[in-house]
Amino acid sequence: MTSRPTSLTSPALLAAAIASVAGTAAHAQQYTATLFAEPVSFEVFVHGAGGGRQVGSALSETTMGGAHATLWMGPGSTPIDLHPAGRDGSTAYGCGGQQQVGVAYLEADTQAILWTGTAASAVVLNPPGFSFAAAYRTDGTTQVGAGRGPGTGRGPHALSWAGTAESVVDLHPDGYISSLAFDVEGSLIVGAAIDSFDFRNAGYWTARDAASWVPLHPEFGFDETSADAVGGGQIAGSGSGELTAGATHALLWTENGGTLTDLHPAGATASFVFAVRGGVQGGSIITDFDGSEHAAVWTGTAESMVDLHDLIPDGPWSTSRVTSVDSDGSLYGYAANGGFVQGVRWTPPATVCGPADVGGTGGVPGPDGRLDNNDFVVFIDMFFAQSAVADMGSTGGVPGPDGQWNNNDFVVFIDRFFAGC
């Protein structure tokens, strides 16, 4: 029998009851595209997403001619300007937990920046003497990117930080002329190292330590490869060489790099993956029809590719790209038409997991096709607000509303939660 709360004022008891329960989002072929729709902005680039937040840049009349790093909570939300005071321009590339990372420009210098939700929170991550540094991704704890300064030679070195410039670790592996770190998940950092022929070689680090570098570049068939994204044990990127007839192909590494899958679909001239999470890979293809870039999504095979371009409203759009995948399965990126650029979210159809499916990522009300802590957060909020949605039970824990908000509602909600989808 499911444990049941004994107090309406102790949400901790609820959390304990479901600590080990998590639902699985359903990934469907058909997505719904929504524009970020900011009429005052000429350019809206969405470069990263995580936990219901999105980051990128916006250019408008109010930014005085330069792009500003921007944080959103979804299409239609009020954008938060992250631009640090005194800089010429800025862009945010990634977000995770409460953190956002990117760059700011100051005359000839490029500064890696870490934010925690406001422009005033900006922290410059450049190590001493580095006139160029960029932070590309964060998992909420570790930030990764690249920088150039004393001792890096003619190319940048992959860098990792833990929140401050002083925490920097140079990840550059021996035997290469330069390197870049593109994404991070826990102790796993992915990127590329450039050899003496100026070719990129995909690889990953298993710790914030240059000596932990593990090459992913195949021994035969590829001149260049790059590991651009990591998520759920999968590493994704692209490569080109003899096996691809010189074209760039989207690639997926699994089993610690032991298995390499070519995701390039028939009918495309090039393909790329920029993000991976939950078994979903997001990126773009260059179409054979007109040579334009189309946003695309895969689920592990070349045959699974879905072209998302024509789903974008208010078209026609000349190009589009998926840059990130959030934990709820939503895809984020942007579409362009000439000089106008707009952020886009592609949402998979939600599968309602019964009446207990009341919350989405970040504790936002509404079903999301999974049962997890977000449903408890929303249920508790609705219970104390005396919402009809939370009036689920009557005397004896019998399902059905009774116009009262008491332990019976908690009993029924928990039973429905453990009943699953």
C-alpha positions in Angstrom: 0.0 0.0 0.0 1.3 3.5 -0.8 2.6 5.6 2.0 0.1 8.4 2.7 0.6 11.8 4.2 -0.6 12.5 7.7 -0.2 16.3 7.6 -1.4 18.8 5.1 1.5 21.2 6.1 4.4 18.8 5.4 5.2 18.6 1.7 8.5 16.9 2.7 6.4 13.8 3.4 5.2 13.9 -0.2 8.7 14.2 -1.6 9.8 11.2 0.4 6.9 9.1 -0.9 7.9 9.6 -4.5 11.7 10.1 -4.4 12.4 7.1 -6.7 9.6 7.7 -9.2 10.1 9.4 -12.6 8.2 9.3 -15.8 9.5 9.0 -19.3 8.6 11.6 -21.8 7.1 10.4 -25.1 8.9 11.4 -28.2 6.6 11.7 -31.2 7.3 12.3 -34.9 5.0 15.3 -35.2 6.1 18.5 -33.4 4.3 21.8 -33.0 6.5 24.9 -33.7 6.0 28.2 -31.8 7.8 31.5 -32.4 9.3 33.5 -29.5 7.4 36.4 -31.1 9.1 39.5 -29.8 7.9 42.3 -32.1 10.6 44.8 -30.8 13.5 42.5 -31.7 15.0 42.2 -35.2 17.1 39.1 -34.3 16.3 36.5 -31.7 18.8 33.6 -31.5 18.1 30.8 -29.1 21.4 28.9 -28.5 20.8 26.8 -25.4 18.0 25.4 -23.2 17.7 23.6 -19.9 15.1 23.3 -17.0 12.5 25.3 -18.9 14.9 28.2 -19.5 16.4 29.3 -22.8 19.3 31.5 -23.6 20.7 33.3 -26.6 20.8 36.9 -27.9 18.4 39.6 -29.0 19.1 42.6 -31.2 16.5 45.4 -31.0 16.2 49.2 -30.9 16.8 49.1 -27.2 20.2 47.3 -27.5 21.8 50.3 -29.2 22.9 48.4 -32.3 24.6 45.5 -30.5 23.2 42.0 -29.6 22.5 41.4 -25.9 22.7 38.1 -24.1 19.1 37.1 -23.2 17.3 34.7 -20.9 13.8 33.4 -21.5 11.3 31.2 -19.8 9.6 30.1 -23.0 8.0 31.7 -26.1 6.0 34.8 -25.2 7.8 35.2 -21.8 9.3 38.5 -20.9 13.0 38.4 -21.9 15.6 39.1 -19.3 18.5 41.2 -20.6 21.8 39.6 -19.3 24.1 42.1 -21.0 26.9 43.2 -18.6 27.3 46.9 -18.2 30.2 48.5 -20.2 30.4 45.8 -22.9 29.9 46.3 -26.6 27.8 43.2 -27.1 27.1 39.8 -25.6 25.6 36.3 -26.3 24.6 33.5 -24.1 25.3 30.0 -25.4 24.2 27.6 -22.7 22.3 27.2 -19.5 22.0 24.5 -16.8 20.6 24.7 -13.3 20.6 28.3 -12.2 23.6 29.2 -14.5 23.9 30.7 -17.9 27.2 31.1 -19.9 28.4 32.9 -22.9 30.6 35.8 -24.0 30.8 39.5 -23.9 32.8 41.8 -26.2 34.9 44.7 -25.0 36.8 46.4 -27.8 39.3 43.8 -29.0 38.7 41.4 -26.1 36.3 38.5 -25.8 35.3 37.6 -22.3 33.8 34.3 -21.1 30.9 35.2 -18.8 28.9 33.3 -16.2 25.5 34.6 -15.1 22.9 33.5 -12.5 19.8 35.1 -13.9 20.6 38.8 -14.0 23.0 41.2 -15.8 24.4 42.2 -12.4 25.4 38.6 -11.6 27.9 38.5 -14.5 31.3 36.9 -13.6 34.2 37.2 -16.0 35.9 33.8 -16.4 38.9 34.9 -18.4 42.2 33.6 -16.8 44.8 36.3 -16.3 46.4 37.4 -19.6 43.7 35.9 -21.8 42.3 38.4 -24.3 40.0 35.7 -25.7 37.8 33.2 -23.8 34.4 31.8 -24.4 32.1 29.7 -22.3 29.8 27.4 -24.4 27.9 25.2 -21.9 27.2 24.6 -18.3 25.5 21.8 -16.4 24.8 24.0 -13.5 28.1 23.3 -11.8 30.9 23.1 -14.4 31.4 25.5 -17.3 33.3 24.6 -20.4 34.7 26.5 -23.4 38.0 27.7 -24.8 40.5 30.5 -24.4 43.7 31.9 -25.8 46.5 33.5 -23.8 50.1 33.0 -22.5 51.3 29.5 -23.2 48.5 28.4 -25.6 50.6 29.0 -28.8 48.8 30.0 -31.9 45.4 28.4 -31.1 43.0 28.3 -28.2 42.9 25.6 -25.5 39.9 23.8 -24.1 39.1 25.2 -20.7 36.9 24.2 -17.8 35.7 26.4 -14.8 33.9 25.9 -11.5 32.4 29.3 -11.2 35.4 31.6 -11.1 38.3 32.7 -13.3 40.7 31.3 -10.6 39.1 27.8 -10.9 40.1 27.4 -14.5 41.6 24.1 -15.7 43.5 23.9 -19.0 42.2 20.7 -20.7 44.4 20.8 -23.8 45.7 17.3 -24.6 49.3 16.6 -25.5 50.1 16.2 -29.2 47.7 18.8 -30.6 48.0 22.5 -31.6 44.7 23.7 -30.2 41.5 22.4 -28.6 37.9 23.3 -27.7 35.4 22.0 -25.1 31.8 22.3 -26.3 29.5 20.6 -23.8 29.5 19.0 -20.3 27.4 16.6 -18.3 28.7 15.7 -14.9 32.3 14.6 -15.2 32.0 14.1 -19.0 33.3 16.9 -21.2 33.2 16.7 -25.0 34.9 18.7 -27.7 37.6 18.5 -30.3 41.4 18.8 -30.6 43.0 20.3 -33.7 46.0 18.4 -35.1 49.1 19.7 -37.0 47.1 19.4 -40.3 44.4 21.8 -38.9 41.9 19.0 -38.8 39.5 18.6 -35.8 39.5 15.3 -33.9 36.5 14.5 -31.7 37.1 13.3 -28.2 36.1 13.6 -24.5 37.5 14.2 -21.1 36.4 12.0 -18.2 37.4 14.7 -15.6 38.6 18.2 -15.4 42.1 17.0 -16.2 43.9 17.2 -19.6 45.3 13.7 -19.0 41.8 12.2 -19.1 41.4 13.0 -22.8 39.9 10.0 -24.8 40.0 10.3 -28.6 36.8 9.5 -30.5 38.2 10.1 -34.0 38.0 6.9 -36.1 41.2 5.5 -37.4 40.0 5.3 -41.0 37.5 7.0 -43.2 37.3 10.5 -41.6 39.6 13.6 -42.0 37.7 15.6 -39.4 35.3 14.9 -36.6 33.9 17.0 -33.7 32.0 16.1 -30.5 29.6 18.9 -30.0 27.1 17.7 -27.5 26.7 15.2 -24.7 23.6 13.9 -22.9 22.5 10.6 -21.3 25.7 8.8 -22.2 25.4 9.8 -25.8 27.9 12.0 -27.6 26.9 13.7 -30.9 28.6 15.8 -33.4 29.7 15.6 -37.0 32.5 14.5 -39.3 33.7 14.3 -42.9 36.1 12.3 -45.0 36.4 9.4 -47.4 33.4 7.5 -45.9 31.2 10.6 -46.4 32.5 11.5 -49.9 33.8 14.7 -48.3 30.4 15.9 -47.1 29.7 16.7 -43.4 27.6 14.0 -41.7 25.8 14.1 -38.3 27.4 11.5 -36.0 26.4 9.7 -32.8 28.7 7.9 -30.4 27.4 5.5 -27.8 28.9 2.9 -25.4 31.8 5.3 -24.5 32.6 5.8 -28.1 32.6 2.1 -28.9 29.7 2.5 -31.4 29.6 5.2 -34.1 26.3 5.7 -36.0 26.2 7.9 -39.1 22.9 9.9 -38.8 23.1 11.4 -42.3 19.7 11.0 -44.0 19.2 10.2 -47.6 18.5 13.2 -49.8 20.6 15.7 -47.8 24.0 17.1 -48.8 25.2 17.8 -45.2 23.9 17.2 -41.7 24.9 18.3 -38.2 23.9 17.5 -34.6 24.3 20.3 -32.0 22.4 18.9 -29.1 21.4 15.5 -27.5 19.3 14.6 -24.5 16.9 11.8 -23.6 17.8 9.8 -26.7 16.9 12.7 -29.0 19.4 14.5 -31.2 18.7 17.9 -32.6 20.5 19.8 -35.4 20.0 20.5 -39.0 20.4 19.2 -42.6 21.3 21.0 -45.8 18.7 19.9 -48.3 19.5 18.5 -51.7 16.5 20.3 -53.1 17.6 24.0 -52.7 20.7 23.9 -50.5 19.0 25.6 -47.6 19.5 24.6 -43.9 16.5 22.9 -42.2 16.0 22.2 -38.5 16.0 18.4 -37.9 15.6 15.9 -35.1 16.7 12.3 -34.9 16.1 9.4 -32.4 19.3 7.4 -33.0 19.2 6.4 -36.7 19.5 8.1 -40.0 16.0 6.8 -40.9 14.5 8.5 -37.9 15.3 12.0 -39.1 12.3 14.4 -39.1 12.6 17.7 -41.1 11.1 20.4 -38.8 11.5 23.4 -41.1 8.1 23.5 -42.7 6.4 23.3 -39.3 7.5 26.9 -38.4 4.6 29.4 -38.6 4.6 32.7 -40.4 6.9 31.5 -43.2 8.4 31.0 -45.6 11.7 30.9 -43.7 15.0 30.5 -45.6 16.9 28.6 -42.9 16.3 27.0 -39.5 18.4 25.1 -36.9 17.8 23.1 -33.7 20.5 24.2 -31.1 19.2 22.5 -27.9 17.0 19.8 -26.4 15.4 20.3 -23.0 14.6 17.6 -20.5 10.9 17.6 -21.4 11.7 16.7 -25.0 11.1 20.2 -26.4 13.5 21.4 -29.1 14.8 25.0 -29.3 16.6 26.9 -32.0 15.9 29.6 -34.5 14.7 30.4 -38.0 15.9 33.2 -40.4 14.5 35.0 -43.4 16.9 37.5 -44.8 17.9 39.8 -42.0 15.1 38.8 -39.6 15.8 36.0 -37.1 13.3 34.5 -34.7 13.6 32.0 -31.8 11.6 28.8 -32.2 10.4 26.0 -29.9 9.3 22.7 -31.3 7.1 20.8 -28.8 6.3 17.1 -29.1 2.6 16.2 -28.5 2.1 15.7 -24.8 0.9 12.3 -23.7 -1.3 12.9 -20.6 -0.4 10.4 -17.9 -3.7 10.3 -16.2 -5.2 12.9 -13.7 -1.9 13.0 -11.7 -0.1 14.5 -14.7 -0.6 18.2 -13.6 2.9 19.7 -13.9 5.7 20.3 -16.3 9.3 21.3 -16.2 10.1 23.9 -13.7 6.8 23.3 -11.8 4.7 24.9 -14.6 1.0 23.8 -14.4 -0.2 21.5 -17.2 0.4 17.9 -18.4 3.7 17.0 -20.0 3.4 13.3 -20.6 5.4 12.2 -17.6 5.0 11.7 -13.8 7.7 13.2 -11.7 8.4 15.8 -8.9 7.0 18.6 -11.0 3.5 17.1 -10.6 3.9 17.1 -6.8 5.1 20.7 -6.9 2.1 21.8 -8.9 -0.4 19.7 -7.0 0.7 21.2 -3.7 0.5 24.7 -5.1 -3.0 24.0 -6.4 -4.1 22.4 -3.2 -3.2 25.4 -1.1 -4.8 27.7 -3.7 -7.9 25.5 -3.4 -7.9 24.9 -7.1 -10.6 22.5 -8.5 -7.7 20.5 -10.1 -6.5 19.5 -6.7 -9.9 18.5 -5.4 -9.4 14.8 -6.3 -10.7 12.8 -3.3 -13.6 12.5 -0.9 -14.1 10.7 2.5 -12.2 7.5 2.8 -9.9 8.3 -0.1 -12.5 7.7 -2.7 -11.7 9.4 -6.1 -13.9 12.4 -6.9 -14.3 16.0 -5.9 -16.2 16.9 -2.7 -15.6 20.7 -2.5 -13.0 20.2 0.3 -9.3 20.2 0.4 -7.9 17.7 2.9 -5.9 14.5 3.3 -8.3 12.6 1.0 -7.1 14.7 -2.0 -3.5 13.7 -1.2 -4.4 10.1 -0.8 -6.1 10.0 -4.2 -3.3 12.0 -5.9 -0.6 9.6 -4.7 -2.6 6.6 -5.7 -3.1 8.0 -9.2 0.6 9.0 -9.4 1.8 5.4 -8.6 -0.7 4.0 -11.0 1.6 5.5 -13.7 0.8 6.4 -17.2 
